[in-house]
Amino acid sequence: MTKPLRRLITSIALILSIAISSGCSESTREQPTGKGEVRGINSIVDAPELSFQIEERTQGIISFREATGLNNWDDLSYNFNFDLLRPGIIDPDRIATQLIDVIADTEYTLILTGSLDNASIIVWEDPDREWSGTETVWEAIFTHLSPQLGQVDVYFAAPGTTPILGGSIGTLVNGERLPIIEYEQGQYELILTPPGDPSTILFISSSITAVPENRSIFAIFDPDPTLPGPIPVSLIGENGTSINIADPNFSATVRLLHASFATENVDGYFNLDFNNLIFPNVGHKEISAYADIANAFTSVNLTAVGNAGADILSGDILTVAGTKRTLVLAGEPGNVFFNVLLEDGRPVSAFPIIRVANFALNYDFVDVYIEEPGTDINDAQPRFFALSTQLDTGFVPAIDGIRELTITDVFSKDAISVPITLDLSAGDVISIGIFDTVDPLVIEAFVYDAQ
């Protein structure tokens, strides 16, 4: 046999061998037999929004106290990841990864805990439950996810039930949960106390209406600076909804910001109670301290300083228990009105966050630039484009370091404000207002709140 013929036969044999091996490998690959469900929860108090992923596919964006919905996956093995995207950086940071061998008809909950620099993942595995459509019961999971809170006893019963020793449904410490408990539909109240001390109420919920055929999570988290009260508790649904359960002992809080140029200083009262001064002597660009507000609908009455009979503005506002808001006196003399800002800016350890609110009336829309000092804005794009009067950007991530904020008329590169310098660091929560000035062609950017 010639060498060329031998080489040809050898090559054909090798190709056949590879083909046979590949065929065997394909025929023995693991095949899914069913599906399991997976969700993620972010319990790190100073974490920003994180991406929860299966392999490299995003399943949802979740901030502190938030969860993704349950997603169905074949019963195979996957890496689930929590990723952080920093402003100005293209590639995300991987905070934590967990390999899960998904088992059919099993529900997996992956809870990110610890810190961004040293995160870990708590994994729950629970049997999935199929509801018949006619059942009157539902299921609850109670969990403690607060490193700052000690051990607690958990009471869950009809509203008005007094906690008694031995009557709790269980005791929890950080990182623990109670087994799934089945309840009938109806009204319930959640109470937390120190262990063995039912007379000391750490947290009490408002009445909770429970509907049948669902599994809900009651999660205790670290204190959230955007909420009144020391113990935040969230109700997390199967679809990823996360609702703050307000403690009626800690009502909504409101403060007053004066943003009406040329309107005199004001005193503020609630519900025409002129014997109880709430916001004393607030001037233009000034902000008051927070005040508790007990009722959902409250009348706010602003008067001239020291003269309760000289009404400047009165109006009803709607608040939600367990929230913080800023009431803004806006407009111009003779035509003032209220705006309301939700104070949901929470410090995060990864970067600063900022909010820009346009209170000016002399320009309907403005462009806002935030650049390194010395940057020619002719070569830059607005950070916030066409920001309308009386609207705000909400709190958004910013790049830390020294930055210069400049305002122009929309579609223009000509500055209509004196640039201001911002020294931004991770953990900062900065609120910037745009205000009218004595010159109708010039507006002013001003940091009215910094945490």
C-alpha positions in Angstrom: 0.0 0.0 0.0 1.4 3.4 -1.0 2.0 6.1 1.6 -0.6 8.4 0.1 -3.2 5.7 0.1 -2.4 4.8 3.7 -2.7 8.5 4.7 -6.1 8.7 3.0 -7.4 5.6 4.8 -6.1 6.9 8.1 -7.7 10.3 7.6 -11.1 8.7 6.7 -10.9 6.5 9.8 -10.2 9.5 11.9 -13.1 11.4 10.5 -15.4 8.5 11.0 -14.2 8.1 14.6 -14.9 11.8 15.3 -18.3 11.6 13.8 -19.2 8.4 15.8 -17.9 10.0 19.0 -19.9 13.2 18.3 -23.0 11.2 17.6 -22.6 9.3 20.9 -22.0 12.5 22.8 -25.1 14.2 21.3 -27.3 11.1 22.1 -26.2 11.0 25.7 -26.5 14.8 26.5 -28.7 15.6 29.5 -32.2 16.4 28.5 -34.6 18.5 30.6 -37.6 16.6 32.1 -39.4 19.6 33.6 -39.1 23.1 34.9 -38.2 24.9 38.1 -38.7 28.6 39.1 -36.0 31.0 40.2 -36.0 34.6 41.5 -33.5 37.0 43.1 -33.8 39.4 46.0 -31.4 42.3 46.8 -31.1 42.7 50.6 -27.9 44.9 50.7 -29.0 48.3 52.1 -26.3 50.4 50.3 -26.5 48.5 47.0 -27.8 50.4 43.9 -29.9 48.7 41.3 -28.3 45.3 40.4 -28.9 43.1 37.4 -30.0 39.5 38.3 -28.9 37.1 35.5 -29.1 33.5 34.5 -25.7 33.0 32.9 -25.4 36.3 31.0 -29.1 36.9 30.4 -30.8 39.6 32.5 -33.9 38.4 34.5 -34.5 41.8 36.2 -33.1 44.9 37.7 -33.5 45.1 41.5 -32.6 47.7 44.1 -32.5 47.2 47.8 -35.7 45.5 49.1 -36.7 44.5 45.6 -37.2 41.1 43.9 -37.5 39.7 40.5 -40.5 37.6 39.6 -40.3 33.8 39.5 -39.0 32.7 36.1 -39.3 29.2 34.7 -36.2 27.3 33.6 -35.5 23.8 32.4 -34.2 21.4 35.1 -30.6 21.8 34.2 -27.5 23.5 35.8 -27.1 27.3 35.6 -25.0 30.1 37.0 -27.1 32.9 38.5 -25.3 36.2 38.9 -25.8 39.6 40.5 -24.0 42.3 38.5 -23.4 46.0 39.1 -23.1 48.6 36.4 -21.2 51.7 37.4 -21.8 55.0 35.6 -19.2 55.8 33.0 -18.0 52.2 32.9 -19.0 49.8 30.1 -18.3 46.4 31.7 -20.3 45.5 34.8 -18.8 44.2 38.1 -19.9 40.7 39.1 -20.9 40.9 42.8 -21.8 37.2 43.4 -22.5 34.0 41.5 -24.4 30.9 42.5 -24.6 27.6 40.6 -28.0 26.0 40.8 -28.9 22.5 39.7 -32.5 23.2 39.0 -34.9 20.5 39.9 -38.3 20.3 38.3 -41.3 21.6 40.3 -39.0 23.4 42.7 -39.0 27.1 43.6 -35.6 28.7 44.2 -35.0 32.1 45.9 -31.5 33.6 45.7 -31.0 36.4 48.3 -28.0 38.7 47.9 -26.7 39.6 51.4 -23.5 41.0 53.0 -21.9 44.0 51.2 -21.0 44.8 47.7 -17.3 44.1 48.5 -18.1 40.9 50.3 -21.4 39.5 49.1 -22.9 36.1 49.6 -26.1 34.4 48.4 -28.7 32.7 50.6 -30.5 30.0 48.7 -34.0 28.7 49.5 -35.5 25.6 47.9 -39.2 25.1 48.2 -41.6 22.7 46.5 -43.7 24.4 43.9 -47.5 24.5 44.7 -50.1 24.1 42.0 -53.4 25.8 43.0 -56.7 24.3 42.0 -58.5 27.6 41.4 -61.0 27.0 44.1 -58.9 27.1 47.3 -59.4 29.7 50.0 -55.9 29.5 51.5 -52.6 31.1 50.8 -49.0 30.6 52.0 -46.6 32.8 53.8 -42.8 32.8 54.3 -41.4 35.1 57.0 -37.7 35.9 56.8 -35.2 38.1 58.7 -32.7 39.9 56.3 -31.4 42.6 58.6 -27.8 42.3 60.0 -28.5 45.5 62.1 -31.5 44.0 63.9 -31.3 41.4 66.6 -33.5 38.4 67.2 -37.3 39.0 67.0 -40.4 37.0 67.8 -43.0 37.1 65.0 -46.8 37.3 65.6 -49.2 37.1 62.7 -52.9 37.0 63.5 -56.2 38.9 63.0 -56.0 42.7 63.5 -56.2 43.7 67.2 -54.9 40.4 68.5 -52.7 41.1 71.6 -49.3 39.3 71.5 -48.9 36.9 74.4 -46.0 34.9 75.6 -45.9 31.6 73.7 -48.2 32.9 71.0 -45.6 33.8 68.3 -45.4 31.8 65.1 -41.6 31.7 65.5 -38.4 33.5 66.3 -36.0 34.8 63.7 -32.5 36.1 63.5 -30.7 37.6 60.5 -30.4 35.1 57.6 -33.2 32.8 58.9 -36.7 32.1 57.7 -39.7 30.2 59.0 -41.1 27.2 57.2 -44.0 27.9 54.8 -47.2 28.5 56.8 -50.7 28.1 55.3 -53.4 30.7 56.2 -57.0 31.3 55.3 -57.8 34.4 53.2 -58.7 37.4 55.3 -57.3 40.3 57.3 -54.0 39.9 59.2 -51.6 42.0 61.3 -47.9 41.4 61.6 -46.1 42.3 64.9 -42.5 42.0 65.8 -41.2 42.0 69.4 -38.0 41.2 71.2 -37.7 37.5 72.0 -39.8 36.5 75.0 -41.1 40.1 75.5 -44.6 40.4 73.8 -45.4 43.7 75.5 -42.6 45.6 73.7 -43.7 46.2 70.1 -40.8 46.8 67.7 -43.0 46.8 64.6 -46.8 46.6 63.9 -48.3 46.6 60.5 -51.5 48.2 59.3 -54.2 45.6 58.3 -53.0 43.3 55.6 -55.7 41.8 53.2 -54.6 38.3 52.2 -56.0 36.8 49.0 -56.0 33.1 48.3 -53.9 30.9 46.1 -50.5 32.7 46.3 -47.2 32.4 48.2 -46.0 35.6 49.7 -42.8 36.6 51.5 -42.7 38.9 54.5 -39.1 40.2 54.6 -37.4 42.2 57.4 -34.7 44.5 56.1 -32.1 46.9 57.4 -33.3 50.5 58.2 -33.9 52.4 54.9 -33.1 56.2 55.2 -35.9 56.9 52.7 -38.5 55.6 55.1 -39.7 56.7 58.5 -39.3 54.1 61.2 -36.5 51.8 62.2 -37.7 48.5 60.7 -38.7 48.2 57.1 -40.8 45.2 56.2 -41.7 44.3 52.6 -44.4 42.1 51.2 -42.9 40.3 48.1 -45.2 38.7 45.6 -44.6 35.8 43.2 -44.5 38.3 40.3 -41.8 40.4 41.9 -43.9 43.1 43.4 -42.3 44.5 46.6 -44.6 46.6 48.8 -43.5 48.4 51.9 -45.7 47.5 54.9 -46.1 50.7 56.8 -46.0 50.9 60.6 -48.8 53.2 61.6 -46.7 54.4 64.5 -44.4 56.1 62.0 -46.5 58.3 59.8 -45.5 60.0 56.6 -43.1 62.9 56.9 -43.1 66.2 54.9 -40.8 69.2 54.7 -41.2 72.5 52.9 -39.0 73.9 50.1 -39.5 77.6 49.1 -38.9 77.8 45.3 -41.1 80.8 44.4 -38.8 83.7 43.5 -40.0 87.1 44.9 -42.5 85.5 47.2 -41.9 86.5 50.7 -40.8 84.2 53.5 -43.6 82.0 54.8 -44.8 80.2 57.9 -46.5 76.8 57.5 -49.3 75.1 59.4 -51.4 72.0 59.0 -55.2 71.9 59.0 -55.7 75.6 59.9 -54.2 74.9 63.3 -52.5 78.3 63.6 -51.5 77.6 67.2 -49.1 74.9 66.0 -46.4 76.3 63.7 -44.9 73.5 61.6 -42.6 75.3 59.1 -41.3 78.5 60.6 -39.9 81.4 58.5 -38.9 79.5 55.3 -37.3 81.8 52.7 -36.5 81.4 49.0 -34.2 78.4 48.3 -34.6 77.3 52.0 -35.8 74.0 53.1 -37.4 73.2 56.5 -37.0 70.2 58.8 -39.2 67.2 58.3 -42.5 67.1 60.2 -44.8 64.2 60.8 -48.1 64.2 59.0 -50.7 61.8 60.4 -53.6 61.9 57.8 -53.5 60.8 54.2 -55.3 64.1 53.2 -54.0 67.1 55.0 -54.5 70.8 54.5 -51.3 72.9 54.4 -51.6 76.6 55.1 -48.8 79.0 54.3 -49.0 82.5 55.6 -46.8 85.6 56.0 -44.2 85.2 58.7 -45.7 86.1 62.1 -49.1 86.9 60.6 -51.4 83.8 60.4 -54.2 85.9 59.0 -52.2 86.8 55.8 -52.8 83.7 53.7 -50.3 83.1 50.9 -51.3 79.6 49.8 -53.6 76.8 51.2 -54.2 73.5 49.7 -54.8 69.8 50.4 -52.0 67.3 49.8 -52.1 63.5 49.7 -49.4 61.5 51.5 -48.7 57.8 51.9 -47.8 56.3 55.3 -44.2 55.3 55.6 -42.9 57.8 53.0 -40.9 61.0 53.0 -41.8 63.9 50.7 -40.8 67.5 50.0 -43.6 70.0 49.5 -42.5 72.7 47.1 -43.9 76.2 47.1 -43.6 77.0 43.4 -44.8 79.7 41.0 -44.7 83.4 41.3 -46.2 86.0 43.6 -50.0 86.0 43.1 -49.9 82.7 41.3 -48.2 80.2 43.7 -48.9 76.5 43.9 -47.7 73.3 45.5 -45.5 70.6 43.9 -44.5 67.4 45.7 -41.2 65.5 45.4 -40.9 61.9 46.7 -37.7 61.6 48.7 -36.5 58.1 47.7 -32.8 58.8 47.3 -30.9 56.2 49.3 -27.1 56.4 49.8 -25.3 53.7 47.9 -21.7 52.7 48.4 -20.8 52.3 44.7 -21.3 55.9 43.5 -23.1 59.2 44.2 -26.6 59.8 43.1 -28.1 63.2 42.1 -31.4 64.7 41.3 -32.1 67.9 39.4 -35.4 69.7 39.8 -36.4 72.6 37.5 -38.4 75.1 39.6 -37.7 78.1 37.2 -40.6 79.7 35.3 -38.6 81.9 32.9 -37.6 78.9 30.7 -40.0 76.2 29.8 -37.2 73.7 29.0 -33.5 73.7 29.8 -30.5 71.4 29.1 -28.2 70.4 32.0 -24.5 69.6 31.5 -22.4 67.9 34.2 -18.8 67.7 33.0 -15.2 67.8 34.3 -14.1 71.4 35.0 -12.8 73.1 31.8 -14.9 71.0 29.4 -16.2 72.9 26.5 -19.9 72.1 26.4 -19.9 72.6 22.7 -18.2 69.3 22.6 -20.5 67.6 25.1 -24.0 66.2 25.3 -26.5 67.3 27.9 -26.7 65.0 30.9 -30.4 65.9 31.1 -32.0 67.1 27.9 -35.1 69.4 27.8 -35.8 69.3 31.5 -39.3 70.9 31.8 -40.2 73.5 34.3 -41.7 72.0 37.5 -40.3 68.5 36.7 -37.3 66.6 38.1 -35.0 63.9 36.9 -35.5 61.6 39.8 -32.4 60.3 41.6 -29.8 58.9 39.1 -26.2 57.6 39.3 -23.4 60.1 38.8 -19.6 59.8 38.3 -17.7 60.7 41.4 -15.1 63.5 41.5 -15.1 67.2 40.8 -17.8 68.1 38.3 -19.2 71.3 36.8 -22.9 71.8 36.3 -24.0 74.2 33.6 -27.5 75.0 32.3 -28.4 76.2 28.8 -31.6 76.9 27.0 -32.8 73.8 25.2 -30.9 73.1 21.9 -28.5 75.9 22.8 -24.9 75.9 23.9 -25.1 79.4 25.5 -25.0 79.2 29.3 -28.0 80.8 31.1 -26.6 80.1 34.6 -23.3 80.5 36.4 -21.7 77.1 36.5 -21.5 75.5 39.9 -18.9 73.0 41.1 -20.0 69.6 42.5 -17.6 67.5 44.6 -19.2 64.1 44.3 -18.3 61.0 46.3 -19.8 57.5 46.6 -22.6 57.6 49.1 -23.7 61.2 48.4 -27.3 62.0 47.8 -27.5 65.4 46.2 -30.6 67.4 45.3 -30.1 70.4 42.9 -32.7 73.0 42.2 -33.0 75.3 39.2 -34.4 78.7 40.4 -35.4 82.0 38.8 -33.4 85.1 39.6 -34.0 88.9 39.4 -32.8 88.7 35.8 -35.4 86.9 33.7 -32.7 85.8 31.3 -30.6 84.1 34.0 -31.4 81.2 36.2 -29.5 79.7 39.1 -28.5 76.1 40.0 -28.3 75.6 43.7 -27.7 72.5 45.9 -30.6 72.7 48.3 -30.1 69.3 50.0 -27.0 67.0 50.4 -26.7 63.9 52.5 
